[in-house]
């Protein structure tokens, strides 16, 4: 499942969130990706809020990040209106990509709660300016593996190609294979940021126990 909504927050709430994302950024040495078989060796820089151990997003964003309250409330309301049941929130973060950074085909971490990947969600609000030709699009599609039970090598066909427009909201379930095109702004000072949050829905009687919870990206088939 992939859902997109533009102009997600009222302008005043969006500008407050954007300011919080922008002001939190500090230039750092990039973190090496644990799996770099695509030749992509650096992960986006991520500032993670305190874990919402009770499943309530207020535990994560208060008192240090009040600008995130309207965003998380509307995320929850939107998912509830879509019929997603028994929602709990586990973490929120600010994430940043510098120019020339990309992400290879992968699935997101699928070890929240005892839910199946189809019932675990990543939600994102883009906060940076963007123009056509700047790259960084979110791309989803059908995975192609190098062998049965092996590793993803491509997405074909492509089913979604979503531009990272400011105040655009995207939510996807974590069985979705996706990648991010390289940023091509040609500006060494360029940083693209967003606000992200992870959610889970109904629990499974037989959840996936094979996924490493410390690895942000998975490159192998769902078992």
N, CA and C of each residue as an Amber inpcrd file, in Angstrom:
protein
   669
   0.8400000  -1.1840000   0.0000000   0.0000000   0.0000000   0.0000000
   0.8850000   1.2480000   0.0000000   0.5550000   2.1790000  -0.8880000
   1.2210000   3.4730000  -0.9390000   0.1460000   4.5360000  -1.0970000
   0.2190000   5.5700000  -0.2670000  -0.7590000   6.6460000  -0.2920000
  -0.0150000   7.9740000  -0.2790000  -0.4940000   8.9310000  -1.0850000
   0.1490000  10.2440000  -1.1970000  -0.9110000  11.3280000  -1.0160000
  -0.5690000  12.3710000  -0.2680000  -1.4610000  13.5240000  -0.1020000
  -0.6320000  14.7970000  -0.1080000  -0.9910000  15.7390000  -0.9510000
  -0.2950000  17.0180000  -1.0350000  -0.9200000  18.0480000  -0.0920000
  -0.1360000  19.1080000   0.1990000  -0.5920000  20.1750000   1.1040000
  -1.1610000  19.5720000   2.3850000  -0.3750000  18.6830000   2.9710000
  -0.8640000  17.8550000   4.0750000  -1.1830000  18.6700000   5.3120000
  -0.3240000  19.6030000   5.6560000  -0.5270000  20.4250000   6.8500000
  -0.9140000  21.8440000   6.4640000  -1.6820000  22.5480000   7.3020000
  -1.8750000  23.9850000   7.0890000  -0.5240000  24.6830000   7.0420000
  -0.4650000  25.8130000   6.3510000   0.8240000  26.4500000   6.0940000
   1.5920000  26.7780000   7.3680000   0.9150000  27.2800000   8.3960000
   1.6390000  27.6530000   9.6120000   2.2440000  26.4310000  10.2960000
   1.5090000  25.3300000  10.3080000   2.0260000  24.1070000  10.9240000
   3.1700000  23.5220000  10.0990000   3.0420000  23.5810000   8.7820000
   4.1210000  23.0670000   7.9430000   5.3960000  23.8870000   8.1100000
   5.2690000  25.2150000   8.1100000   6.4570000  26.0600000   8.2340000
   7.1470000  25.8560000   9.5810000   6.3770000  25.6220000  10.6410000
   6.9720000  25.3440000  11.9480000   7.7210000  24.0130000  11.9230000
   7.1290000  23.0050000  11.2690000   7.8080000  21.7070000  11.1480000
   9.0610000  21.8260000  10.3040000   8.9720000  22.5370000   9.1870000
  10.1300000  22.7290000   8.3130000  11.2710000  23.4060000   9.0710000
  10.9380000  24.4270000   9.8510000  11.9660000  25.1380000  10.6190000
  12.6370000  24.1960000  11.6090000  11.8520000  23.3290000  12.2460000
  12.4160000  22.3800000  13.2030000  13.3570000  21.4000000  12.5070000
  12.9530000  20.8920000  11.3440000  13.7970000  19.9560000  10.5930000
  15.0870000  20.6480000  10.1580000  14.9580000  21.8340000   9.5840000
  16.1320000  22.5530000   9.0780000  17.1090000  22.9050000  10.2010000
  16.5800000  23.3760000  11.3260000  17.4580000  23.8580000  12.3940000
  18.1490000  22.7300000  13.1360000  17.6190000  21.5110000  13.0500000
  18.2290000  20.3770000  13.7570000  19.4210000  19.7940000  13.0050000
  19.5740000  20.1520000  11.7380000  20.6280000  19.5320000  10.9190000
  22.0140000  20.0240000  11.3050000  22.9290000  19.0790000  11.4110000
  24.3480000  19.3710000  11.5790000  25.1190000  18.5130000  10.5810000
  26.0100000  19.1250000   9.8420000  26.8180000  18.3680000   8.8880000
  27.6710000  17.3560000   9.6370000  27.5860000  16.0990000   9.2350000
  28.3380000  15.0230000   9.8740000  28.9410000  14.1160000   8.8150000
  29.9230000  13.3400000   9.2250000  30.4360000  12.3070000   8.3410000
  29.3330000  11.2830000   8.1120000  29.0730000  10.8880000   6.8690000
  27.9890000   9.9320000   6.6220000  28.2730000   8.5710000   7.2340000
  27.1960000   7.8850000   7.6010000  27.3000000   6.5500000   8.1800000
  27.3790000   5.5170000   7.0670000  28.2810000   4.5750000   7.2090000
  28.4400000   3.5410000   6.1850000  27.2700000   2.5730000   6.2430000
  26.6840000   2.2740000   5.0810000  25.5890000   1.3300000   4.9990000
  26.1000000  -0.0750000   5.2820000  25.3270000  -0.8380000   6.0750000
  25.7750000  -2.1640000   6.4590000  25.8330000  -3.1090000   5.2680000
  25.0550000  -2.8360000   4.2450000  25.0480000  -3.6760000   3.0510000
  25.1800000  -2.7620000   1.8500000  26.2800000  -2.8500000   1.1360000
  26.5370000  -1.8930000   0.0510000  26.7190000  -2.5970000  -1.2850000
  25.9290000  -3.6660000  -1.5290000  26.1440000  -4.4560000  -2.7390000
  25.7360000  -3.7220000  -4.0080000  25.0710000  -2.5530000  -3.8780000
  24.7500000  -1.7500000  -5.0430000  25.8180000  -0.6990000  -5.3230000
  26.8640000  -0.7000000  -4.5350000  27.8750000   0.3370000  -4.6720000
  27.4860000   1.6280000  -3.9910000  26.3610000   1.6120000  -3.2590000
  25.9120000   2.7640000  -2.4900000  26.3300000   2.5170000  -1.0540000
  27.2290000   3.3170000  -0.5340000  27.8730000   2.9710000   0.7290000
  27.4660000   3.8500000   1.9020000  26.6760000   4.9030000   1.6640000
  26.3780000   5.8240000   2.7510000  24.8820000   5.9300000   2.9970000
  24.4970000   5.8660000   4.2700000  23.1050000   6.0200000   4.6590000
  22.7780000   7.4970000   4.8750000  21.5090000   7.8830000   4.6890000
  21.0950000   9.2320000   5.0570000  21.3030000   9.4580000   6.5590000
  21.5590000  10.7020000   6.9090000  21.7410000  11.0880000   8.3090000
  20.3690000  11.1760000   8.9690000  20.2400000  10.5640000  10.1400000
  18.9460000  10.4450000  10.7900000  19.0450000  10.8810000  12.2510000
  18.1470000  11.7810000  12.6720000  18.0370000  12.1770000  14.0750000
  16.7580000  11.5480000  14.6190000  16.9000000  10.5420000  15.4730000
  15.7500000   9.7990000  15.9780000  15.3180000  10.3480000  17.3280000
  14.0170000  10.5540000  17.4880000  13.4670000  10.9980000  18.7640000
  13.4680000   9.8270000  19.7450000  13.1860000  10.0880000  21.0280000
  13.0380000   8.9760000  21.9780000  11.9780000   7.9840000  21.5120000
  12.2350000   6.6960000  21.7150000  11.2930000   5.6600000  21.2940000
   9.9900000   5.7980000  22.0770000   8.8680000   5.6760000  21.3690000
   7.5520000   5.7320000  22.0110000   7.2220000   4.3500000  22.5640000
   7.7450000   4.0400000  23.7500000   7.6580000   2.6850000  24.2910000
   6.2240000   2.2380000  24.5550000   5.3170000   3.1830000  24.7780000
   3.9240000   2.8200000  25.0320000   3.1160000   2.7190000  23.7430000
   3.7240000   3.0970000  22.6020000   2.9810000   3.1380000  21.3580000
   2.2530000   4.4540000  21.1400000   2.4230000   5.4050000  22.0510000
   1.7740000   6.7130000  21.9480000   2.7920000   7.7280000  21.4400000
   2.4940000   8.3840000  20.3280000   3.4690000   9.2850000  19.7090000
   3.8060000  10.4880000  20.5690000   2.9730000  10.8430000  21.5300000
   3.3020000  11.9520000  22.4160000   4.5600000  11.6490000  23.2410000
   4.7960000  10.3700000  23.5300000   6.0030000   9.9920000  24.2660000
   7.2590000  10.3100000  23.4750000   7.1300000  10.3350000  22.1540000
   8.2830000  10.5410000  21.2880000   8.5820000  12.0200000  21.0550000
   7.5400000  12.8250000  20.8660000   7.7760000  14.1990000  20.4170000
   7.7090000  15.2470000  21.5170000   7.2200000  14.8820000  22.6840000
   7.1230000  15.8620000  23.7770000   8.1220000  15.5250000  24.8720000
   8.7500000  16.5390000  25.4680000   8.4900000  17.9780000  25.3050000
   9.4090000  18.6700000  24.3050000  10.3380000  17.9240000  23.6790000
  11.4090000  18.5810000  22.9180000  11.0420000  18.9310000  21.4840000
  10.0010000  18.3350000  20.9170000   9.6620000  18.5630000  19.5090000
   8.1740000  18.8330000  19.3360000   7.6540000  19.9020000  19.9450000
   6.2110000  20.1640000  19.8570000   5.7370000  20.4660000  18.4430000
   6.6480000  20.8990000  17.5560000   6.2460000  21.1920000  16.1690000
   5.7440000  19.9370000  15.4540000   6.0750000  18.7670000  15.9880000
   5.6820000  17.5130000  15.3500000   4.2960000  17.0360000  15.7710000
   3.7240000  17.6540000  16.7940000   2.4270000  17.2030000  17.2970000
   1.3360000  17.2680000  16.2290000   1.1450000  18.4110000  15.5320000
   0.0910000  18.4300000  14.5050000   0.3240000  17.4110000  13.3920000
   1.5970000  17.2060000  13.0260000   1.9030000  16.2470000  11.9590000
   1.5360000  14.8380000  12.3670000   1.9200000  14.4310000  13.5740000
   1.6300000  13.0740000  14.0310000   0.1390000  12.8680000  14.2530000
  -0.5440000  13.8880000  14.7520000  -1.9870000  13.7670000  14.9300000
  -2.6820000  13.5770000  13.5860000  -2.2550000  14.3610000  12.5780000
  -2.9140000  14.2170000  11.2830000  -2.5330000  12.9070000  10.6090000
  -1.2820000  12.4450000  10.7890000  -0.9280000  11.1190000  10.2820000
  -1.8660000  10.0580000  10.8450000  -2.0430000  10.0970000  12.1640000
  -2.9130000   9.1050000  12.8100000  -4.3460000   9.2150000  12.2960000
  -4.8640000  10.4410000  12.2050000  -6.2330000  10.6330000  11.7250000
  -6.3900000  10.1330000  10.2930000  -5.3790000  10.3930000   9.4600000
  -5.4510000   9.9780000   8.0560000  -5.4480000   8.4620000   7.9370000
  -4.5600000   7.8040000   8.6630000  -4.5110000   6.3450000   8.5900000
  -5.7790000   5.7100000   9.1530000  -6.3240000   6.3000000  10.2190000
  -7.5710000   5.7870000  10.7770000  -8.7030000   5.9130000   9.7630000
  -8.7560000   7.0530000   9.0570000  -9.7940000   7.2500000   8.0490000
  -9.6570000   6.2920000   6.8780000  -8.4410000   5.7480000   6.6800000
  -8.2080000   4.7670000   5.6210000  -8.5860000   3.3470000   6.0600000
  -9.0100000   3.1990000   7.3100000  -9.4260000   1.8940000   7.8050000
  -8.3190000   1.0910000   8.4540000  -7.1630000   1.7080000   8.7040000
  -6.0660000   1.0110000   9.3840000  -6.3920000   0.9550000  10.8680000
  -6.3860000  -0.2480000  11.4330000  -6.8790000  -0.4610000  12.7890000
  -5.7390000  -0.6920000  13.7810000  -6.0510000  -0.4570000  15.0490000
  -5.1460000  -0.7430000  16.1730000  -3.7780000  -0.0860000  15.9920000
  -3.7860000   1.1820000  15.5790000  -2.5430000   1.8910000  15.3040000
  -1.7380000   2.1440000  16.5710000  -0.4500000   1.9060000  16.4890000
   0.4880000   2.3390000  17.5080000   1.6850000   2.9660000  16.8160000
   2.3080000   3.9140000  17.4970000   3.4660000   4.6270000  16.9490000
   4.7020000   4.2410000  17.7450000   5.8360000   4.0680000  17.0350000
   7.0340000   3.5670000  17.7010000   8.2080000   4.5310000  17.6500000
   8.3460000   5.2620000  16.6050000   9.4730000   6.1950000  16.5460000
   9.1890000   7.2840000  15.5280000   9.8650000   8.4060000  15.7070000
   9.8120000   9.5160000  14.7600000  11.2170000  10.0580000  14.5980000
  11.4500000  10.7340000  13.4740000  12.8130000  11.1840000  13.2040000
  12.8280000  12.2930000  12.1590000  13.9330000  13.0300000  12.1520000
  14.2800000  13.9150000  11.0490000  15.3560000  13.1950000  10.2350000
  15.2300000  13.2370000   8.9130000  16.2050000  12.5530000   8.0570000
  16.6900000  13.5010000   6.9660000  17.9750000  13.3430000   6.6100000
  18.6200000  14.2630000   5.6850000  19.4630000  13.4970000   4.6660000
  19.3770000  13.9320000   3.4180000  20.2310000  13.4180000   2.3540000
  20.9710000  14.5830000   1.7160000  22.2460000  14.4070000   1.4790000
  23.0330000  15.4460000   0.8190000  23.0390000  15.1800000  -0.6840000
  23.5700000  16.1280000  -1.4380000  23.6010000  15.9910000  -2.8900000
  24.3850000  14.7470000  -3.2910000  23.9200000  14.0860000  -4.3530000
  24.4860000  12.8540000  -4.9130000  24.1750000  11.6090000  -4.0990000
  23.4230000  11.7250000  -3.0210000  23.0600000  10.5470000  -2.2330000
  21.8180000   9.8950000  -2.8130000  21.7410000   8.5680000  -2.7070000
  20.5900000   7.8070000  -3.1840000  20.3920000   6.6110000  -2.2650000
  19.3100000   5.8730000  -2.4970000  19.0900000   4.6170000  -1.7820000
  18.7750000   3.5250000  -2.7960000  19.3440000   2.3230000  -2.6180000
  19.0930000   1.2190000  -3.5440000  17.7450000   0.5610000  -3.2620000
  17.2910000  -0.3430000  -4.1350000  16.0440000  -1.0730000  -3.8770000
  16.1270000  -1.8210000  -2.5400000  15.0710000  -1.6960000  -1.7350000
  15.0660000  -2.3190000  -0.4150000  13.6500000  -2.3020000   0.1450000
  13.4700000  -2.9950000   1.2570000  12.3080000  -2.8420000   2.1270000
  12.7830000  -2.2110000   3.4320000  11.8780000  -1.4870000   4.1040000
  12.2170000  -0.9250000   5.4000000  12.1870000  -2.0050000   6.4790000
  12.8240000  -1.6930000   7.5970000  12.8320000  -2.5780000   8.7530000
  11.4190000  -3.0610000   9.0570000  11.2520000  -4.3670000   9.2410000
   9.9070000  -4.9410000   9.4060000   9.7900000  -5.7150000  10.7090000
  10.2330000  -5.1150000  11.8060000  10.2340000  -5.8490000  13.0800000
   9.5010000  -5.0960000  14.1830000   8.5550000  -4.2080000  13.8190000
   7.8040000  -3.4730000  14.8290000   6.6700000  -4.3310000  15.3700000
   6.5380000  -4.3190000  16.6970000   5.4400000  -5.0250000  17.3420000
   5.4900000  -6.4910000  16.9080000   4.3400000  -7.1310000  16.7380000
   4.2690000  -8.4900000  16.1940000   3.4330000  -8.4700000  14.9240000
   3.6470000  -7.4370000  14.1280000   2.8480000  -7.2420000  12.9200000
   3.5940000  -7.7270000  11.6920000   2.8290000  -8.1320000  10.6810000
   3.4080000  -8.4860000   9.3900000   3.8380000  -7.2120000   8.6680000
   4.7740000  -7.3170000   7.7030000   5.2060000  -6.1200000   6.9660000
   4.0570000  -5.3330000   6.3440000   3.0110000  -6.0010000   5.8980000
   1.8880000  -5.2930000   5.2900000   1.1220000  -4.4430000   6.2980000
   1.3380000  -4.6970000   7.6010000   0.6550000  -3.9610000   8.6540000
   1.6090000  -3.0660000   9.4450000   2.7880000  -2.7950000   8.8730000
   3.7540000  -1.8680000   9.4430000   3.9660000  -0.7630000   8.4160000
   4.0670000   0.4790000   8.8650000   4.0320000   1.6090000   7.9450000
   5.1470000   2.6110000   8.2290000   5.6660000   3.1770000   7.1550000
   6.5320000   4.3480000   7.2320000   5.7410000   5.5340000   6.6970000
   5.7390000   6.6320000   7.4470000   5.0420000   7.8570000   7.0380000
   6.0510000   8.9980000   6.9830000   5.9730000   9.7970000   5.9300000
   6.9620000  10.8490000   5.6750000   6.2540000  12.1250000   5.2420000
   6.7310000  13.2620000   5.7520000   6.3470000  14.5770000   5.2270000
   7.6210000  15.2470000   4.7400000   7.7100000  15.5140000   3.4460000
   8.8700000  16.2140000   2.8980000   8.8250000  17.6830000   3.3070000
   9.9890000  18.2330000   3.6570000  10.0260000  19.6160000   4.1380000
  10.9360000  20.5290000   3.3210000  11.7380000  19.9870000   2.4180000
  12.6980000  20.8090000   1.6770000  12.1280000  21.2950000   0.3480000
  12.6590000  22.4100000  -0.1370000  12.3090000  22.8800000  -1.4730000
  12.7480000  21.8490000  -2.5010000  12.0260000  21.8030000  -3.6070000
  12.3560000  20.8290000  -4.6520000  11.9430000  21.3660000  -6.0040000
  12.7580000  21.0790000  -7.0350000  12.4400000  21.4400000  -8.4090000
  12.6750000  20.2390000  -9.3150000  11.9730000  20.2270000 -10.4320000
  12.1890000  19.1800000 -11.4390000  13.6590000  19.1770000 -11.8520000
  14.2330000  17.9960000 -11.8910000  15.6390000  17.8460000 -12.2450000
  16.5590000  17.7190000 -11.0450000  16.0110000  17.8860000  -9.8410000
  16.8280000  17.7920000  -8.6360000  16.9660000  16.3670000  -8.1300000
  16.2290000  15.4150000  -8.6930000  16.3370000  14.0280000  -8.2620000
  15.7420000  13.8020000  -6.8820000  16.0450000  12.6410000  -6.3160000
  15.5530000  12.3120000  -4.9860000  14.1370000  11.7750000  -4.9620000
  13.5870000  11.3740000  -6.1250000  12.2330000  10.8370000  -6.1510000
  12.1500000   9.4770000  -5.4280000  11.0310000   9.2580000  -4.7710000
  10.6960000   7.9640000  -4.1680000  10.1310000   7.0770000  -5.2600000
  10.7060000   5.8880000  -5.4270000  10.3390000   4.9990000  -6.5300000
   9.9940000   3.6260000  -5.9600000   8.8330000   3.1000000  -6.3220000
   8.4250000   1.7690000  -5.8730000   8.1300000   0.9050000  -7.0820000
   8.2370000  -0.4140000  -6.8990000   7.9820000  -1.3220000  -7.9970000
   8.0990000  -2.7740000  -7.5730000   8.0170000  -3.6480000  -8.5570000
   8.1080000  -5.0770000  -8.3160000   9.5770000  -5.4860000  -8.2410000
   9.9690000  -6.2190000  -7.1920000  11.3800000  -6.5780000  -7.0530000
  11.8030000  -7.6710000  -8.0260000  13.0010000  -7.5430000  -8.5380000
  13.6410000  -8.5780000  -9.3470000  14.8470000  -9.0780000  -8.5550000
  14.9160000 -10.3950000  -8.3280000  15.9730000 -10.9650000  -7.4930000
  17.0400000 -11.6410000  -8.3390000  18.2320000 -11.7160000  -7.7620000
  19.3380000 -12.3230000  -8.5020000  19.2260000 -13.8430000  -8.5750000
  18.3940000 -14.4230000  -7.7270000  18.1450000 -15.8660000  -7.7340000
  16.9470000 -16.1260000  -6.8250000  16.2860000 -17.2810000  -6.9150000
  15.1840000 -17.5690000  -5.9980000  15.6500000 -17.5150000  -4.5420000
  14.9230000 -16.7500000  -3.7360000  15.3030000 -16.5950000  -2.3440000
  16.5000000 -15.6960000  -2.1320000  16.9330000 -15.0100000  -3.1970000
  18.1570000 -14.2190000  -3.1350000  17.9130000 -12.7590000  -2.8370000
  18.7710000 -11.9260000  -3.4180000  18.7900000 -10.5040000  -3.1240000
  18.1940000  -9.7080000  -4.2760000  17.5450000  -8.6100000  -3.9140000
  16.9450000  -7.7560000  -4.9290000  18.0530000  -7.0900000  -5.7530000
  17.8450000  -7.0260000  -7.0650000  18.8120000  -6.3640000  -7.9260000
  18.2070000  -5.2050000  -8.7080000  16.8740000  -5.1410000  -8.7730000
  16.2240000  -4.0690000  -9.5290000  14.7460000  -4.0330000  -9.1720000
  14.0630000  -2.9750000  -9.6040000  12.6130000  -2.8780000  -9.5380000
  12.0880000  -2.7990000 -10.9680000  11.2420000  -3.7490000 -11.3360000
  10.7270000  -3.7840000 -12.7110000   9.4610000  -4.6470000 -12.7430000
   8.3050000  -4.0520000 -13.0800000   8.1360000  -2.6640000 -13.5140000
   8.0930000  -1.6780000 -12.3410000   8.3120000  -0.4210000 -12.6580000
   8.1340000   0.6690000 -11.6950000   6.6430000   0.9750000 -11.5930000
   6.1220000   1.0260000 -10.3770000   4.6960000   1.3110000 -10.1840000
   4.4280000   2.7320000  -9.6760000   5.4220000   3.3180000  -8.9860000
   5.2630000   4.6710000  -8.4420000   6.5780000   5.4240000  -8.6020000
   6.4820000   6.6770000  -8.9710000   7.6290000   7.5720000  -9.0100000
   7.1420000   8.9090000  -8.4640000   7.4740000   9.1870000  -7.2010000
   6.8520000  10.2720000  -6.4460000   7.8760000  11.3530000  -6.1380000
   7.5880000  12.5570000  -6.5540000   8.4980000  13.6820000  -6.3320000
   8.4430000  14.1250000  -4.8690000   9.5830000  14.4970000  -4.2810000
   9.6270000  14.9050000  -2.8750000   9.2410000  16.3690000  -2.6740000
   8.0190000  16.6960000  -3.0290000   7.5530000  18.0820000  -2.9340000
   7.3300000  18.4860000  -1.4820000   7.6240000  19.7290000  -1.1240000
   7.3980000  20.1680000   0.2500000   5.9280000  20.0770000   0.6420000
   5.7090000  19.6160000   1.8680000   4.3820000  19.4030000   2.4470000
   3.6240000  18.2790000   1.7540000   4.3470000  17.4090000   1.0780000
   3.7540000  16.1850000   0.5190000   3.9100000  15.0670000   1.5470000
   2.8280000  14.3730000   1.7990000   2.7800000  13.2570000   2.7460000
   2.7360000  11.9480000   1.9720000   3.5810000  11.0030000   2.3710000
   3.5570000   9.6520000   1.8070000   3.5220000   8.6550000   2.9540000
   2.7030000   7.6420000   2.7940000   2.7470000   6.5050000   3.6990000
   2.8370000   5.2450000   2.8550000   3.7040000   4.3180000   3.2750000
   3.7710000   3.0260000   2.5850000   3.8990000   1.9130000   3.6180000
   3.3090000   0.7770000   3.2920000   3.4610000  -0.4030000   4.1340000
   4.7950000  -1.0670000   3.8110000   5.3410000  -1.7660000   4.7880000
   6.7380000  -2.1840000   4.6790000   6.9560000  -3.4940000   3.9300000
   5.9380000  -3.9600000   3.2160000   6.2000000  -5.0000000   2.2170000
   6.4900000  -4.3810000   0.8590000   6.3930000  -3.0560000   0.7680000
   6.6460000  -2.3550000  -0.4930000   8.1470000  -2.2210000  -0.7480000
   8.5820000  -2.6700000  -1.9140000   9.9710000  -2.5010000  -2.3350000
  10.1090000  -1.1310000  -2.9840000  11.1510000  -0.4140000  -2.6030000
  11.2950000   0.9510000  -3.1060000  12.7680000   1.3460000  -3.1050000
  13.0340000   2.4760000  -3.7310000  14.3710000   3.0520000  -3.7600000
  14.2180000   4.5620000  -3.8670000  15.3260000   5.2780000  -3.7860000
  15.3120000   6.7360000  -3.9460000  16.3640000   7.1170000  -4.9780000
  15.9310000   7.8470000  -5.9910000  16.8760000   8.3040000  -7.0120000
  17.9150000   9.2510000  -6.4100000  19.0470000   9.3150000  -7.0540000
  20.1310000  10.1800000  -6.6010000  19.7300000  11.6520000  -6.6880000
  20.1020000  12.4180000  -5.6590000  19.9340000  13.8670000  -5.7120000
  20.9340000  14.4520000  -6.7020000  20.4500000  15.3170000  -7.5770000
  21.2870000  15.8340000  -8.6690000  21.1920000  17.3590000  -8.7390000
  21.2980000  18.0070000  -7.5960000  21.1760000  19.4550000  -7.5390000
  22.4660000  20.1420000  -7.9830000  23.5660000  19.4160000  -7.8800000
  24.9000000  19.9670000  -8.1990000  25.2520000  21.1440000  -7.3050000
  24.9290000  20.9820000  -6.0140000  25.2440000  21.9890000  -5.0110000
  25.7560000  21.2610000  -3.7770000  27.0320000  21.3970000  -3.4380000
  27.5760000  20.6650000  -2.2910000  26.9560000  21.0650000  -0.9640000
  26.2480000  22.1980000  -0.9400000  25.6090000  22.6530000   0.2960000
  24.1610000  22.1810000   0.4110000  23.6520000  21.5510000  -0.6330000
  22.2400000  21.1520000  -0.6320000  22.0000000  20.0030000   0.3440000
  20.9240000  20.1260000   1.1220000  20.4790000  19.0750000   2.0300000
  18.9630000  18.9380000   1.8750000  18.4930000  17.7320000   1.6610000
  17.0560000  17.4820000   1.5630000  16.6030000  16.7950000   2.8400000
  15.5840000  17.3670000   3.4950000  15.1200000  16.8190000   4.7610000
  13.6690000  16.4030000   4.7240000  13.3160000  15.5350000   5.6600000
  11.9140000  15.2050000   5.8650000  11.6920000  14.7710000   7.3110000
  10.4210000  14.7700000   7.6970000   9.9940000  14.2420000   8.9840000
   9.3780000  12.8820000   8.7440000   9.8590000  11.8670000   9.4670000
   9.3580000  10.5150000   9.2880000   8.8690000   9.9080000  10.5900000
   8.0150000   8.9010000  10.4590000   7.4800000   8.2290000  11.6350000
   7.1020000   6.8000000  11.2770000   7.2670000   5.8880000  12.2440000
   6.9500000   4.4760000  12.0060000   5.7510000   4.0620000  12.8510000
   4.8910000   3.2430000  12.2350000   3.6270000   2.8370000  12.8480000
   3.4040000   1.3380000  12.6160000   2.6200000   0.7400000  13.5020000
   2.1900000  -0.6370000  13.2560000   0.6970000  -0.7460000  13.5090000
   0.1240000  -1.7910000  12.8970000  -1.3080000  -2.0180000  12.9960000
  -1.5360000  -3.3660000  13.6800000  -2.4630000  -4.1470000  13.1870000
  -2.8630000  -5.3920000  13.8500000  -1.6840000  -6.3470000  13.9920000
  -1.6890000  -7.1170000  15.0740000  -0.6430000  -8.0920000  15.3060000
  -0.9390000  -9.3800000  14.5530000   0.1340000 -10.0950000  14.2170000
   0.0340000 -11.3660000  13.5110000   0.2670000 -12.5080000  14.4870000
  -0.3730000 -13.6320000  14.2170000  -0.1360000 -14.8310000  15.0370000
   1.1740000 -15.5120000  14.6640000   1.7300000 -15.1230000  13.5050000
   2.9840000 -15.7350000  13.0460000   3.8600000 -14.6590000  12.4070000
   4.3520000 -13.7020000  13.2090000   5.1280000 -12.5950000  12.6340000
   6.4740000 -13.0420000  12.1030000   7.0360000 -12.2430000  11.1930000
   8.3570000 -12.5210000  10.6380000   9.4070000 -12.3240000  11.7270000
  10.1420000 -13.3790000  12.0720000  11.1360000 -13.3180000  13.1380000
  12.5610000 -13.3030000  12.5890000  12.6920000 -13.2930000  11.2680000
  14.0140000 -13.4120000  10.6650000  14.7010000 -12.0770000  10.4550000
  13.9360000 -11.0010000  10.4970000  14.5170000  -9.6980000  10.1680000
  15.3240000  -9.1610000  11.3380000  16.4890000  -8.6480000  11.0420000
  17.3580000  -8.0600000  12.0550000  16.8410000  -6.6770000  12.4260000
  16.4000000  -6.4420000  13.6770000  15.8180000  -5.1440000  14.0350000
  16.8130000  -4.0060000  14.0310000  18.1110000  -4.3150000  13.9490000
  19.1280000  -3.2640000  13.9630000  19.5420000  -2.8380000  12.5600000
  18.9680000  -3.4550000  11.5360000  19.2790000  -3.1170000  10.1570000
  18.1130000  -2.3130000   9.5780000  18.4020000  -1.0950000   9.0770000
  17.3390000  -0.2220000   8.5780000  16.7820000  -0.6930000   7.2520000
  17.5910000  -1.3940000   6.4470000  17.2050000  -1.7530000   5.0800000
  17.3550000  -3.2610000   4.8830000  16.3750000  -3.8600000   4.2240000
  16.4300000  -5.2840000   3.9150000  16.4740000  -5.4660000   2.4060000
  17.3280000  -6.4030000   1.9310000  17.5290000  -6.6020000   0.4950000
  17.1330000  -7.9960000   0.0280000  16.5530000  -8.8100000   0.9050000
  16.2040000 -10.1930000   0.5470000  14.7030000 -10.3930000   0.5570000
  14.2600000 -11.4820000  -0.0360000  12.8470000 -11.7680000  -0.1570000
  12.1990000 -11.9200000   1.2100000  10.9030000 -11.5800000   1.2770000
  10.1090000 -11.8340000   2.4670000   9.8470000 -13.3250000   2.5680000
  10.1190000 -13.9060000   3.7120000   9.9050000 -15.3510000   3.8810000
   8.5060000 -15.6130000   4.4060000
